[in-house]
Amino acid sequence: MTDDARKPKRSPRALAATLVVGSLGMLGLSFASVPLYRAFCAATGFGGTPQIGKTAALKQGERHLVVRFDANVARDLPWKFEPEFPKVTLRTGETTTVYYKVANLSDKETSGQAAYNVSPDQAGAFFVKVQCFCFSEQKLAPGETAEWPVVFYLDPALESDEAMRRVEEITLSYSFYPTKAPAKAATSAVVGQKPKS
């Protein structure tokens, strides 16, 4: 008797059921992959994704690094968007607030959402944002200008990370994209927003 003859034969129904269950499982994973990938990046800093913190750093470190600020706007969003300063030098663990200036150059209300990352990629695990306009959709009235804060620190743990040993400069980059449907709550009045002059 051959090995093939000893194996139990599967019925066509069992085979069809297995294929259907497998296909549904793959479909479910495809829908879950984007949120799972985002969660993975947020938890690990993969791809330069900054961490989100609820409080300031508990201690300060010894190293000083330069943080540069990059600002971009999609072509179909009529905004001017730039950092107040092109760069700052700060000590690890030092909580810092910087402002980005934004202006709606159009004659109608517009809204946008910022995508963000830091480079080099390995710095994402140590770049901690406490407060940021990038966490939610932002709206601007026709011709409105504002200054939006970013509160962040560099985790002192970067000092003991081999991949960060030679890094002297980190770039925080934002790219604003238009949103199709504006949020119901007005978000242009960001907590900590500088008063308009």
mmCIF file of the C-alpha atoms, coordinates in Angstrom:
data_MODEL
# 
_entry.id   MODEL 
# 
loop_
_atom_site.group_PDB 
_atom_site.id 
_atom_site.type_symbol 
_atom_site.label_atom_id 
_atom_site.label_alt_id 
_atom_site.label_comp_id 
_atom_site.label_asym_id 
_atom_site.label_entity_id 
_atom_site.label_seq_id 
_atom_site.pdbx_PDB_ins_code 
_atom_site.Cartn_x 
_atom_site.Cartn_y 
_atom_site.Cartn_z 
_atom_site.occupancy 
_atom_site.B_iso_or_equiv 
_atom_site.pdbx_formal_charge 
_atom_site.auth_seq_id 
_atom_site.auth_comp_id 
_atom_site.auth_asym_id 
_atom_site.auth_atom_id 
_atom_site.pdbx_PDB_model_num 
ATOM 1   C CA . MET A 1 1   ? 0.000   0.000  0.000  1.00 0.00 ? 1   MET A CA 1 
ATOM 2   C CA . THR A 1 2   ? 1.406   3.404  -0.970 1.00 0.00 ? 2   THR A CA 1 
ATOM 3   C CA . ASP A 1 3   ? 1.639   6.427  1.327  1.00 0.00 ? 3   ASP A CA 1 
ATOM 4   C CA . ASP A 1 4   ? -0.990  8.261  -0.733 1.00 0.00 ? 4   ASP A CA 1 
ATOM 5   C CA . ALA A 1 5   ? -3.481  5.462  -0.185 1.00 0.00 ? 5   ALA A CA 1 
ATOM 6   C CA . ARG A 1 6   ? -3.011  5.576  3.622  1.00 0.00 ? 6   ARG A CA 1 
ATOM 7   C CA . LYS A 1 7   ? -3.760  9.313  3.934  1.00 0.00 ? 7   LYS A CA 1 
ATOM 8   C CA . PRO A 1 8   ? -7.389  10.116 4.738  1.00 0.00 ? 8   PRO A CA 1 
ATOM 9   C CA . LYS A 1 9   ? -9.088  11.900 1.845  1.00 0.00 ? 9   LYS A CA 1 
ATOM 10  C CA . ARG A 1 10  ? -10.613 15.321 2.501  1.00 0.00 ? 10  ARG A CA 1 
ATOM 11  C CA . SER A 1 11  ? -14.083 15.899 1.239  1.00 0.00 ? 11  SER A CA 1 
ATOM 12  C CA . PRO A 1 12  ? -14.634 18.679 -1.320 1.00 0.00 ? 12  PRO A CA 1 
ATOM 13  C CA . ARG A 1 13  ? -16.820 20.524 1.235  1.00 0.00 ? 13  ARG A CA 1 
ATOM 14  C CA . ALA A 1 14  ? -14.062 20.531 3.881  1.00 0.00 ? 14  ALA A CA 1 
ATOM 15  C CA . LEU A 1 15  ? -11.590 21.793 1.301  1.00 0.00 ? 15  LEU A CA 1 
ATOM 16  C CA . ALA A 1 16  ? -13.994 24.541 0.160  1.00 0.00 ? 16  ALA A CA 1 
ATOM 17  C CA . ALA A 1 17  ? -14.670 25.571 3.785  1.00 0.00 ? 17  ALA A CA 1 
ATOM 18  C CA . THR A 1 18  ? -10.937 25.772 4.487  1.00 0.00 ? 18  THR A CA 1 
ATOM 19  C CA . LEU A 1 19  ? -10.407 27.951 1.421  1.00 0.00 ? 19  LEU A CA 1 
ATOM 20  C CA . VAL A 1 20  ? -13.294 30.270 2.347  1.00 0.00 ? 20  VAL A CA 1 
ATOM 21  C CA . VAL A 1 21  ? -12.096 30.636 5.967  1.00 0.00 ? 21  VAL A CA 1 
ATOM 22  C CA . GLY A 1 22  ? -8.528  31.268 4.747  1.00 0.00 ? 22  GLY A CA 1 
ATOM 23  C CA . SER A 1 23  ? -9.707  33.879 2.252  1.00 0.00 ? 23  SER A CA 1 
ATOM 24  C CA . LEU A 1 24  ? -11.829 35.682 4.866  1.00 0.00 ? 24  LEU A CA 1 
ATOM 25  C CA . GLY A 1 25  ? -8.897  35.622 7.283  1.00 0.00 ? 25  GLY A CA 1 
ATOM 26  C CA . MET A 1 26  ? -6.604  37.178 4.655  1.00 0.00 ? 26  MET A CA 1 
ATOM 27  C CA . LEU A 1 27  ? -9.230  39.828 3.871  1.00 0.00 ? 27  LEU A CA 1 
ATOM 28  C CA . GLY A 1 28  ? -9.547  40.678 7.576  1.00 0.00 ? 28  GLY A CA 1 
ATOM 29  C CA . LEU A 1 29  ? -5.772  40.974 7.919  1.00 0.00 ? 29  LEU A CA 1 
ATOM 30  C CA . SER A 1 30  ? -5.601  43.307 4.928  1.00 0.00 ? 30  SER A CA 1 
ATOM 31  C CA . PHE A 1 31  ? -8.049  45.708 6.619  1.00 0.00 ? 31  PHE A CA 1 
ATOM 32  C CA . ALA A 1 32  ? -6.217  45.447 9.956  1.00 0.00 ? 32  ALA A CA 1 
ATOM 33  C CA . SER A 1 33  ? -2.741  45.876 8.471  1.00 0.00 ? 33  SER A CA 1 
ATOM 34  C CA . VAL A 1 34  ? -2.758  49.699 8.290  1.00 0.00 ? 34  VAL A CA 1 
ATOM 35  C CA . PRO A 1 35  ? -3.871  50.285 11.912 1.00 0.00 ? 35  PRO A CA 1 
ATOM 36  C CA . LEU A 1 36  ? -1.565  47.507 13.108 1.00 0.00 ? 36  LEU A CA 1 
ATOM 37  C CA . TYR A 1 37  ? 1.358   49.028 11.201 1.00 0.00 ? 37  TYR A CA 1 
ATOM 38  C CA . ARG A 1 38  ? 0.612   52.491 12.657 1.00 0.00 ? 38  ARG A CA 1 
ATOM 39  C CA . ALA A 1 39  ? 0.427   51.030 16.171 1.00 0.00 ? 39  ALA A CA 1 
ATOM 40  C CA . PHE A 1 40  ? 3.722   49.198 15.622 1.00 0.00 ? 40  PHE A CA 1 
ATOM 41  C CA . CYS A 1 41  ? 5.430   52.381 14.368 1.00 0.00 ? 41  CYS A CA 1 
ATOM 42  C CA . ALA A 1 42  ? 4.052   54.448 17.254 1.00 0.00 ? 42  ALA A CA 1 
ATOM 43  C CA . ALA A 1 43  ? 5.207   51.901 19.818 1.00 0.00 ? 43  ALA A CA 1 
ATOM 44  C CA . THR A 1 44  ? 8.695   51.358 18.405 1.00 0.00 ? 44  THR A CA 1 
ATOM 45  C CA . GLY A 1 45  ? 9.576   54.578 16.572 1.00 0.00 ? 45  GLY A CA 1 
ATOM 46  C CA . PHE A 1 46  ? 9.963   52.539 13.371 1.00 0.00 ? 46  PHE A CA 1 
ATOM 47  C CA . GLY A 1 47  ? 10.285  54.655 10.239 1.00 0.00 ? 47  GLY A CA 1 
ATOM 48  C CA . GLY A 1 48  ? 11.013  57.792 12.264 1.00 0.00 ? 48  GLY A CA 1 
ATOM 49  C CA . THR A 1 49  ? 7.639   57.818 13.996 1.00 0.00 ? 49  THR A CA 1 
ATOM 50  C CA . PRO A 1 50  ? 7.918   59.980 17.150 1.00 0.00 ? 50  PRO A CA 1 
ATOM 51  C CA . GLN A 1 51  ? 6.605   58.741 20.472 1.00 0.00 ? 51  GLN A CA 1 
ATOM 52  C CA . ILE A 1 52  ? 3.684   60.422 22.241 1.00 0.00 ? 52  ILE A CA 1 
ATOM 53  C CA . GLY A 1 53  ? 4.114   61.310 25.903 1.00 0.00 ? 53  GLY A CA 1 
ATOM 54  C CA . LYS A 1 54  ? 1.642   62.626 28.446 1.00 0.00 ? 54  LYS A CA 1 
ATOM 55  C CA . THR A 1 55  ? 4.172   64.444 30.648 1.00 0.00 ? 55  THR A CA 1 
ATOM 56  C CA . ALA A 1 56  ? 7.565   66.084 30.453 1.00 0.00 ? 56  ALA A CA 1 
ATOM 57  C CA . ALA A 1 57  ? 10.720  64.016 30.879 1.00 0.00 ? 57  ALA A CA 1 
ATOM 58  C CA . LEU A 1 58  ? 11.473  62.877 34.433 1.00 0.00 ? 58  LEU A CA 1 
ATOM 59  C CA . LYS A 1 59  ? 15.196  63.644 34.188 1.00 0.00 ? 59  LYS A CA 1 
ATOM 60  C CA . GLN A 1 60  ? 17.673  65.422 31.969 1.00 0.00 ? 60  GLN A CA 1 
ATOM 61  C CA . GLY A 1 61  ? 20.591  63.803 30.245 1.00 0.00 ? 61  GLY A CA 1 
ATOM 62  C CA . GLU A 1 62  ? 24.034  65.077 29.328 1.00 0.00 ? 62  GLU A CA 1 
ATOM 63  C CA . ARG A 1 63  ? 24.056  65.280 25.516 1.00 0.00 ? 63  ARG A CA 1 
ATOM 64  C CA . HIS A 1 64  ? 23.078  68.320 23.486 1.00 0.00 ? 64  HIS A CA 1 
ATOM 65  C CA . LEU A 1 65  ? 21.611  67.790 20.016 1.00 0.00 ? 65  LEU A CA 1 
ATOM 66  C CA . VAL A 1 66  ? 20.364  70.061 17.250 1.00 0.00 ? 66  VAL A CA 1 
ATOM 67  C CA . VAL A 1 67  ? 16.720  69.644 16.190 1.00 0.00 ? 67  VAL A CA 1 
ATOM 68  C CA . ARG A 1 68  ? 15.889  71.081 12.762 1.00 0.00 ? 68  ARG A CA 1 
ATOM 69  C CA . PHE A 1 69  ? 12.331  71.847 11.660 1.00 0.00 ? 69  PHE A CA 1 
ATOM 70  C CA . ASP A 1 70  ? 10.953  71.122 8.205  1.00 0.00 ? 70  ASP A CA 1 
ATOM 71  C CA . ALA A 1 71  ? 7.531   72.293 6.961  1.00 0.00 ? 71  ALA A CA 1 
ATOM 72  C CA . ASN A 1 72  ? 5.729   71.236 3.776  1.00 0.00 ? 72  ASN A CA 1 
ATOM 73  C CA . VAL A 1 73  ? 2.247   71.804 2.362  1.00 0.00 ? 73  VAL A CA 1 
ATOM 74  C CA . ALA A 1 74  ? 0.505   69.826 -0.362 1.00 0.00 ? 74  ALA A CA 1 
ATOM 75  C CA . ARG A 1 75  ? -0.123  71.786 -3.576 1.00 0.00 ? 75  ARG A CA 1 
ATOM 76  C CA . ASP A 1 76  ? -3.902  71.658 -3.195 1.00 0.00 ? 76  ASP A CA 1 
ATOM 77  C CA . LEU A 1 77  ? -3.890  73.205 0.313  1.00 0.00 ? 77  LEU A CA 1 
ATOM 78  C CA . PRO A 1 78  ? -3.548  77.026 0.066  1.00 0.00 ? 78  PRO A CA 1 
ATOM 79  C CA . TRP A 1 79  ? -1.550  77.471 3.277  1.00 0.00 ? 79  TRP A CA 1 
ATOM 80  C CA . LYS A 1 80  ? 1.753   79.068 4.150  1.00 0.00 ? 80  LYS A CA 1 
ATOM 81  C CA . PHE A 1 81  ? 3.342   76.947 6.881  1.00 0.00 ? 81  PHE A CA 1 
ATOM 82  C CA . GLU A 1 82  ? 6.771   77.446 8.464  1.00 0.00 ? 82  GLU A CA 1 
ATOM 83  C CA . PRO A 1 83  ? 8.607   77.035 11.749 1.00 0.00 ? 83  PRO A CA 1 
ATOM 84  C CA . GLU A 1 84  ? 9.268   80.080 13.909 1.00 0.00 ? 84  GLU A CA 1 
ATOM 85  C CA . PHE A 1 85  ? 12.976  79.076 14.025 1.00 0.00 ? 85  PHE A CA 1 
ATOM 86  C CA . PRO A 1 86  ? 14.793  76.733 11.625 1.00 0.00 ? 86  PRO A CA 1 
ATOM 87  C CA . LYS A 1 87  ? 16.508  74.833 14.471 1.00 0.00 ? 87  LYS A CA 1 
ATOM 88  C CA . VAL A 1 88  ? 17.125  74.655 18.220 1.00 0.00 ? 88  VAL A CA 1 
ATOM 89  C CA . THR A 1 89  ? 19.842  73.072 20.321 1.00 0.00 ? 89  THR A CA 1 
ATOM 90  C CA . LEU A 1 90  ? 18.623  71.249 23.393 1.00 0.00 ? 90  LEU A CA 1 
ATOM 91  C CA . ARG A 1 91  ? 19.754  68.861 26.085 1.00 0.00 ? 91  ARG A CA 1 
ATOM 92  C CA . THR A 1 92  ? 18.257  65.387 26.250 1.00 0.00 ? 92  THR A CA 1 
ATOM 93  C CA . GLY A 1 93  ? 15.310  65.361 28.643 1.00 0.00 ? 93  GLY A CA 1 
ATOM 94  C CA . GLU A 1 94  ? 14.776  69.126 28.275 1.00 0.00 ? 94  GLU A CA 1 
ATOM 95  C CA . THR A 1 95  ? 11.139  69.885 27.411 1.00 0.00 ? 95  THR A CA 1 
ATOM 96  C CA . THR A 1 96  ? 10.983  72.461 24.621 1.00 0.00 ? 96  THR A CA 1 
ATOM 97  C CA . THR A 1 97  ? 8.151   74.362 22.946 1.00 0.00 ? 97  THR A CA 1 
ATOM 98  C CA . VAL A 1 98  ? 8.470   75.601 19.378 1.00 0.00 ? 98  VAL A CA 1 
ATOM 99  C CA . TYR A 1 99  ? 5.832   77.301 17.243 1.00 0.00 ? 99  TYR A CA 1 
ATOM 100 C CA . TYR A 1 100 ? 4.878   76.882 13.624 1.00 0.00 ? 100 TYR A CA 1 
ATOM 101 C CA . LYS A 1 101 ? 3.344   79.864 11.825 1.00 0.00 ? 101 LYS A CA 1 
ATOM 102 C CA . VAL A 1 102 ? 0.458   79.111 9.484  1.00 0.00 ? 102 VAL A CA 1 
ATOM 103 C CA . ALA A 1 103 ? -1.715  81.262 7.221  1.00 0.00 ? 103 ALA A CA 1 
ATOM 104 C CA . ASN A 1 104 ? -4.714  80.421 5.046  1.00 0.00 ? 104 ASN A CA 1 
ATOM 105 C CA . LEU A 1 105 ? -3.980  82.193 1.756  1.00 0.00 ? 105 LEU A CA 1 
ATOM 106 C CA . SER A 1 106 ? -7.461  81.539 0.336  1.00 0.00 ? 106 SER A CA 1 
ATOM 107 C CA . ASP A 1 107 ? -10.810 83.330 0.664  1.00 0.00 ? 107 ASP A CA 1 
ATOM 108 C CA . LYS A 1 108 ? -12.583 80.267 2.099  1.00 0.00 ? 108 LYS A CA 1 
ATOM 109 C CA . GLU A 1 109 ? -12.305 78.054 5.159  1.00 0.00 ? 109 GLU A CA 1 
ATOM 110 C CA . THR A 1 110 ? -9.838  75.224 4.677  1.00 0.00 ? 110 THR A CA 1 
ATOM 111 C CA . SER A 1 111 ? -8.759  72.287 6.793  1.00 0.00 ? 111 SER A CA 1 
ATOM 112 C CA . GLY A 1 112 ? -5.716  70.072 6.879  1.00 0.00 ? 112 GLY A CA 1 
ATOM 113 C CA . GLN A 1 113 ? -4.041  67.241 8.740  1.00 0.00 ? 113 GLN A CA 1 
ATOM 114 C CA . ALA A 1 114 ? -0.295  66.945 9.238  1.00 0.00 ? 114 ALA A CA 1 
ATOM 115 C CA . ALA A 1 115 ? 1.727   63.816 8.610  1.00 0.00 ? 115 ALA A CA 1 
ATOM 116 C CA . TYR A 1 116 ? 4.998   63.811 10.522 1.00 0.00 ? 116 TYR A CA 1 
ATOM 117 C CA . ASN A 1 117 ? 8.205   61.936 11.137 1.00 0.00 ? 117 ASN A CA 1 
ATOM 118 C CA . VAL A 1 118 ? 11.750  62.442 12.336 1.00 0.00 ? 118 VAL A CA 1 
ATOM 119 C CA . SER A 1 119 ? 15.046  61.563 10.721 1.00 0.00 ? 119 SER A CA 1 
ATOM 120 C CA . PRO A 1 120 ? 17.280  59.745 11.040 1.00 0.00 ? 120 PRO A CA 1 
ATOM 121 C CA . ASP A 1 121 ? 14.730  56.942 11.481 1.00 0.00 ? 121 ASP A CA 1 
ATOM 122 C CA . GLN A 1 122 ? 16.341  55.536 14.639 1.00 0.00 ? 122 GLN A CA 1 
ATOM 123 C CA . ALA A 1 123 ? 15.674  58.869 16.407 1.00 0.00 ? 123 ALA A CA 1 
ATOM 124 C CA . GLY A 1 124 ? 11.894  58.242 16.308 1.00 0.00 ? 124 GLY A CA 1 
ATOM 125 C CA . ALA A 1 125 ? 12.096  55.952 19.332 1.00 0.00 ? 125 ALA A CA 1 
ATOM 126 C CA . PHE A 1 126 ? 13.570  58.815 21.411 1.00 0.00 ? 126 PHE A CA 1 
ATOM 127 C CA . PHE A 1 127 ? 11.671  61.850 20.087 1.00 0.00 ? 127 PHE A CA 1 
ATOM 128 C CA . VAL A 1 128 ? 8.700   62.341 22.446 1.00 0.00 ? 128 VAL A CA 1 
ATOM 129 C CA . LYS A 1 129 ? 5.863   64.762 21.635 1.00 0.00 ? 129 LYS A CA 1 
ATOM 130 C CA . VAL A 1 130 ? 3.831   65.935 24.619 1.00 0.00 ? 130 VAL A CA 1 
ATOM 131 C CA . GLN A 1 131 ? 1.560   68.313 22.685 1.00 0.00 ? 131 GLN A CA 1 
ATOM 132 C CA . CYS A 1 132 ? 1.203   68.888 18.951 1.00 0.00 ? 132 CYS A CA 1 
ATOM 133 C CA . PHE A 1 133 ? -1.165  70.437 16.421 1.00 0.00 ? 133 PHE A CA 1 
ATOM 134 C CA . CYS A 1 134 ? -0.456  67.351 14.314 1.00 0.00 ? 134 CYS A CA 1 
ATOM 135 C CA . PHE A 1 135 ? -2.564  65.083 16.544 1.00 0.00 ? 135 PHE A CA 1 
ATOM 136 C CA . SER A 1 136 ? -5.820  66.370 15.009 1.00 0.00 ? 136 SER A CA 1 
ATOM 137 C CA . GLU A 1 137 ? -7.314  68.082 11.985 1.00 0.00 ? 137 GLU A CA 1 
ATOM 138 C CA . GLN A 1 138 ? -6.783  71.860 11.857 1.00 0.00 ? 138 GLN A CA 1 
ATOM 139 C CA . LYS A 1 139 ? -9.150  74.434 10.351 1.00 0.00 ? 139 LYS A CA 1 
ATOM 140 C CA . LEU A 1 140 ? -8.423  77.983 9.271  1.00 0.00 ? 140 LEU A CA 1 
ATOM 141 C CA . ALA A 1 141 ? -10.960 80.659 8.353  1.00 0.00 ? 141 ALA A CA 1 
ATOM 142 C CA . PRO A 1 142 ? -10.412 82.724 5.168  1.00 0.00 ? 142 PRO A CA 1 
ATOM 143 C CA . GLY A 1 143 ? -7.148  84.684 5.570  1.00 0.00 ? 143 GLY A CA 1 
ATOM 144 C CA . GLU A 1 144 ? -6.671  83.439 9.153  1.00 0.00 ? 144 GLU A CA 1 
ATOM 145 C CA . THR A 1 145 ? -3.189  83.216 10.642 1.00 0.00 ? 145 THR A CA 1 
ATOM 146 C CA . ALA A 1 146 ? -2.112  81.308 13.741 1.00 0.00 ? 146 ALA A CA 1 
ATOM 147 C CA . GLU A 1 147 ? 0.904   79.991 15.598 1.00 0.00 ? 147 GLU A CA 1 
ATOM 148 C CA . TRP A 1 148 ? 0.678   76.355 16.667 1.00 0.00 ? 148 TRP A CA 1 
ATOM 149 C CA . PRO A 1 149 ? 2.880   74.832 19.360 1.00 0.00 ? 149 PRO A CA 1 
ATOM 150 C CA . VAL A 1 150 ? 4.810   71.603 19.465 1.00 0.00 ? 150 VAL A CA 1 
ATOM 151 C CA . VAL A 1 151 ? 5.976   70.525 22.925 1.00 0.00 ? 151 VAL A CA 1 
ATOM 152 C CA . PHE A 1 152 ? 8.606   67.787 22.881 1.00 0.00 ? 152 PHE A CA 1 
ATOM 153 C CA . TYR A 1 153 ? 11.757  66.356 24.400 1.00 0.00 ? 153 TYR A CA 1 
ATOM 154 C CA . LEU A 1 154 ? 14.479  63.896 23.458 1.00 0.00 ? 154 LEU A CA 1 
ATOM 155 C CA . ASP A 1 155 ? 14.460  60.876 25.751 1.00 0.00 ? 155 ASP A CA 1 
ATOM 156 C CA . PRO A 1 156 ? 17.780  60.684 27.667 1.00 0.00 ? 156 PRO A CA 1 
ATOM 157 C CA . ALA A 1 157 ? 17.766  56.916 26.931 1.00 0.00 ? 157 ALA A CA 1 
ATOM 158 C CA . LEU A 1 158 ? 19.155  57.815 23.491 1.00 0.00 ? 158 LEU A CA 1 
ATOM 159 C CA . GLU A 1 159 ? 22.518  58.387 25.185 1.00 0.00 ? 159 GLU A CA 1 
ATOM 160 C CA . SER A 1 160 ? 22.962  54.654 25.765 1.00 0.00 ? 160 SER A CA 1 
ATOM 161 C CA . ASP A 1 161 ? 21.742  53.571 22.316 1.00 0.00 ? 161 ASP A CA 1 
ATOM 162 C CA . GLU A 1 162 ? 24.564  52.532 19.981 1.00 0.00 ? 162 GLU A CA 1 
ATOM 163 C CA . ALA A 1 163 ? 22.623  53.623 16.851 1.00 0.00 ? 163 ALA A CA 1 
ATOM 164 C CA . MET A 1 164 ? 22.303  57.172 18.264 1.00 0.00 ? 164 MET A CA 1 
ATOM 165 C CA . ARG A 1 165 ? 25.929  57.523 19.372 1.00 0.00 ? 165 ARG A CA 1 
ATOM 166 C CA . ARG A 1 166 ? 27.069  59.478 16.283 1.00 0.00 ? 166 ARG A CA 1 
ATOM 167 C CA . VAL A 1 167 ? 23.801  61.349 15.685 1.00 0.00 ? 167 VAL A CA 1 
ATOM 168 C CA . GLU A 1 168 ? 24.242  65.061 16.358 1.00 0.00 ? 168 GLU A CA 1 
ATOM 169 C CA . GLU A 1 169 ? 21.218  66.391 14.458 1.00 0.00 ? 169 GLU A CA 1 
ATOM 170 C CA . ILE A 1 170 ? 17.573  65.325 14.223 1.00 0.00 ? 170 ILE A CA 1 
ATOM 171 C CA . THR A 1 171 ? 15.026  66.724 11.769 1.00 0.00 ? 171 THR A CA 1 
ATOM 172 C CA . LEU A 1 172 ? 11.330  66.977 12.668 1.00 0.00 ? 172 LEU A CA 1 
ATOM 173 C CA . SER A 1 173 ? 9.351   67.088 9.443  1.00 0.00 ? 173 SER A CA 1 
ATOM 174 C CA . TYR A 1 174 ? 5.685   67.976 8.865  1.00 0.00 ? 174 TYR A CA 1 
ATOM 175 C CA . SER A 1 175 ? 3.646   67.732 5.675  1.00 0.00 ? 175 SER A CA 1 
ATOM 176 C CA . PHE A 1 176 ? 0.130   69.188 5.699  1.00 0.00 ? 176 PHE A CA 1 
ATOM 177 C CA . TYR A 1 177 ? -2.531  67.629 3.459  1.00 0.00 ? 177 TYR A CA 1 
ATOM 178 C CA . PRO A 1 178 ? -6.093  68.879 2.875  1.00 0.00 ? 178 PRO A CA 1 
ATOM 179 C CA . THR A 1 179 ? -8.883  66.990 4.567  1.00 0.00 ? 179 THR A CA 1 
ATOM 180 C CA . LYS A 1 180 ? -12.082 66.333 2.644  1.00 0.00 ? 180 LYS A CA 1 
ATOM 181 C CA . ALA A 1 181 ? -14.610 66.735 5.456  1.00 0.00 ? 181 ALA A CA 1 
ATOM 182 C CA . PRO A 1 182 ? -13.834 69.306 8.165  1.00 0.00 ? 182 PRO A CA 1 
ATOM 183 C CA . ALA A 1 183 ? -14.102 68.121 11.761 1.00 0.00 ? 183 ALA A CA 1 
ATOM 184 C CA . LYS A 1 184 ? -17.231 69.218 13.662 1.00 0.00 ? 184 LYS A CA 1 
ATOM 185 C CA . ALA A 1 185 ? -15.248 70.799 16.499 1.00 0.00 ? 185 ALA A CA 1 
ATOM 186 C CA . ALA A 1 186 ? -13.231 73.888 15.650 1.00 0.00 ? 186 ALA A CA 1 
ATOM 187 C CA . THR A 1 187 ? -9.629  72.886 16.067 1.00 0.00 ? 187 THR A CA 1 
ATOM 188 C CA . SER A 1 188 ? -7.876  76.061 15.002 1.00 0.00 ? 188 SER A CA 1 
ATOM 189 C CA . ALA A 1 189 ? -7.861  77.215 18.619 1.00 0.00 ? 189 ALA A CA 1 
ATOM 190 C CA . VAL A 1 190 ? -5.156  74.804 19.689 1.00 0.00 ? 190 VAL A CA 1 
ATOM 191 C CA . VAL A 1 191 ? -4.444  74.539 23.403 1.00 0.00 ? 191 VAL A CA 1 
ATOM 192 C CA . GLY A 1 192 ? -1.377  76.645 24.081 1.00 0.00 ? 192 GLY A CA 1 
ATOM 193 C CA . GLN A 1 193 ? -1.788  78.634 20.848 1.00 0.00 ? 193 GLN A CA 1 
ATOM 194 C CA . LYS A 1 194 ? 0.051   81.945 20.908 1.00 0.00 ? 194 LYS A CA 1 
ATOM 195 C CA . PRO A 1 195 ? -2.268  84.945 20.747 1.00 0.00 ? 195 PRO A CA 1 
ATOM 196 C CA . LYS A 1 196 ? -2.450  86.539 17.304 1.00 0.00 ? 196 LYS A CA 1 
ATOM 197 C CA . SER A 1 197 ? -0.687  89.844 16.923 1.00 0.00 ? 197 SER A CA 1 
# 
